[in-house]
Amino acid sequence: MSAPQLPTMGKWSTGICGCFEDCSNCWVTCVCPCLTFARNAEIVDEGRTTAYNAGRNYLALLTLVPVLGATLYGCTYRTKLRHRFELPEQPCVSCGDCFVHHLCCFCALCQEHRELKNRHMDPVGGWKKSYETIMSPNGAAPIPEPGMARK
């Protein structure tokens, strides 16, 4: 039995407006964006930042510096995620990560959550579970080669 194919490096697995592809996460993000951000941040930072700390910081920024603080904090993690998987800026190259988080942080957070989940790093389970999931039997994380396609 072969392992499931990971999404292609350098290509988003879902679009920015695909929020309803994961309705439960869409709902959670609309009600509490701090929770989705916190879960994503823990995975993107490979456990160096806990979900609790990331969520607390995001909530503080939303409260103290409503738009600008959360936008800058959110776009920082979107940029880290994009660099990790060599993803292009989306929806277009001229739209920076901060612009996307500023226009619709909900869509951005949902897309980032789906991307991690589609790459077998489900943010709901936290970093430890994601790490165990992505580790191959030989102890090396399976990094998809460019050109691998999802079937």
C-alpha positions as CSV (number, residue, x, y, z in Angstrom):
1,M,0.0,0.0,0.0
2,S,1.5,3.3,-1.0
3,A,1.4,6.5,1.0
4,P,-1.1,9.2,0.0
5,Q,0.3,11.8,-2.4
6,L,1.1,15.2,-0.9
7,P,0.1,18.4,-2.7
8,T,2.7,19.7,-5.2
9,M,5.5,21.9,-3.8
10,G,5.1,25.4,-5.1
11,K,1.3,25.2,-5.5
12,W,-1.5,25.9,-3.1
13,S,-3.8,22.8,-2.7
14,T,-6.9,25.1,-2.4
15,G,-7.9,28.6,-3.4
16,I,-8.2,31.6,-1.1
17,C,-12.1,31.5,-1.4
18,G,-12.4,27.7,-0.7
19,C,-13.5,28.3,2.9
20,F,-16.5,26.0,2.5
21,E,-14.2,23.0,1.6
22,D,-13.8,22.6,5.3
23,C,-17.1,23.9,6.8
24,S,-16.2,23.0,10.4
25,N,-13.0,25.1,10.2
26,C,-14.8,27.9,8.4
27,W,-17.3,28.1,11.3
28,V,-14.6,27.9,14.0
29,T,-12.6,30.7,12.2
30,C,-15.6,33.0,11.8
31,V,-16.5,32.6,15.5
32,C,-12.9,32.6,16.9
33,P,-10.2,33.4,14.4
34,C,-7.7,33.3,17.3
35,L,-8.2,29.6,17.6
36,T,-7.5,28.9,13.9
37,F,-4.5,31.2,14.0
38,A,-3.2,29.6,17.1
39,R,-3.4,26.0,15.7
40,N,-1.8,27.1,12.4
41,A,1.0,29.0,14.1
42,E,2.0,26.0,16.3
43,I,2.4,23.8,13.2
44,V,4.2,26.5,11.1
45,D,6.6,27.1,14.0
46,E,7.1,23.4,14.4
47,G,6.1,23.5,18.0
48,R,8.5,26.3,19.0
49,T,5.4,28.5,19.6
50,T,2.6,26.9,21.5
51,A,-1.0,27.3,20.3
52,Y,-1.8,28.9,23.6
53,N,0.8,31.6,23.2
54,A,0.1,32.3,19.6
55,G,-3.6,32.6,20.2
56,R,-3.1,34.8,23.3
57,N,-0.8,37.1,21.2
58,Y,-3.3,37.2,18.3
59,L,-6.2,38.1,20.7
60,A,-4.1,40.8,22.4
61,L,-3.2,42.3,19.1
62,L,-6.9,42.2,17.9
63,T,-7.9,43.9,21.1
64,L,-5.1,46.5,21.4
65,V,-4.3,47.3,17.8
66,P,-7.4,45.9,16.1
67,V,-6.6,45.8,12.4
68,L,-2.9,46.5,12.0
69,G,-1.6,44.3,14.8
70,A,-3.5,41.1,13.8
71,T,-2.8,41.7,10.1
72,L,1.0,42.0,10.6
73,Y,1.1,39.0,13.0
74,G,-1.1,36.9,10.7
75,C,0.9,37.8,7.5
76,T,4.1,36.8,9.3
77,Y,2.9,33.2,9.6
78,R,1.4,33.1,6.1
79,T,4.8,34.1,4.8
80,K,6.5,31.4,6.8
81,L,4.0,28.8,5.5
82,R,4.5,30.0,1.9
83,H,8.3,29.8,2.2
84,R,8.2,26.3,3.7
85,F,6.2,24.9,0.8
86,E,7.5,27.3,-1.9
87,L,3.9,28.6,-2.4
88,P,3.2,31.7,-4.5
89,E,1.5,34.8,-3.1
90,Q,-2.2,34.4,-3.6
91,P,-4.6,35.3,-5.1
92,C,-2.1,37.2,-7.2
93,V,1.6,38.0,-7.1
94,S,1.0,41.7,-6.5
95,C,-1.1,40.9,-3.4
96,G,1.3,40.5,-0.5
97,D,0.6,38.3,2.5
98,C,-0.3,41.3,4.6
99,F,-2.7,42.6,2.0
100,V,-4.5,39.2,2.0
101,H,-4.7,39.1,5.8
102,H,-5.9,42.7,5.8
103,L,-8.6,42.2,3.2
104,C,-10.0,38.9,4.6
105,C,-8.1,37.3,7.5
106,F,-10.9,34.7,7.8
107,C,-10.3,33.4,4.2
108,A,-6.5,33.6,4.7
109,L,-6.6,31.6,8.0
110,C,-9.0,29.0,6.5
111,Q,-6.7,28.5,3.4
112,E,-3.6,28.2,5.6
113,H,-5.4,25.6,7.8
114,R,-6.5,23.6,4.7
115,E,-3.0,23.7,3.3
116,L,-1.5,22.3,6.5
117,K,-4.2,19.7,6.7
118,N,-3.8,18.7,3.1
119,R,-0.1,18.3,3.7
120,H,-0.8,15.8,6.5
121,M,-0.1,18.3,9.3
122,D,-3.6,18.8,10.8
123,P,-3.5,21.8,13.0
124,V,-6.3,20.5,15.2
125,G,-4.0,17.8,16.5
126,G,-1.1,20.1,17.4
127,W,2.6,19.9,16.4
128,K,3.4,16.7,18.3
129,K,0.7,14.7,16.5
130,S,1.5,16.3,13.1
131,Y,5.2,15.5,13.6
132,E,4.4,11.9,14.3
133,T,2.1,11.7,11.3
134,I,4.6,13.1,8.8
135,M,7.6,11.1,10.0
136,S,8.4,8.2,7.7
137,P,9.6,4.9,9.0
138,N,13.3,5.8,8.3
139,G,13.0,8.9,10.5
140,A,13.0,11.5,7.8
141,A,10.1,13.8,7.1
142,P,8.7,13.2,3.7
143,I,9.3,16.3,1.7
144,P,7.4,16.2,-1.7
145,E,9.5,16.6,-4.8
146,P,8.6,19.4,-7.2
147,G,6.2,18.1,-9.8
148,M,4.5,15.5,-7.6
149,A,0.8,15.7,-8.2
150,R,-2.2,14.9,-6.1
151,K,-4.3,12.1,-7.4
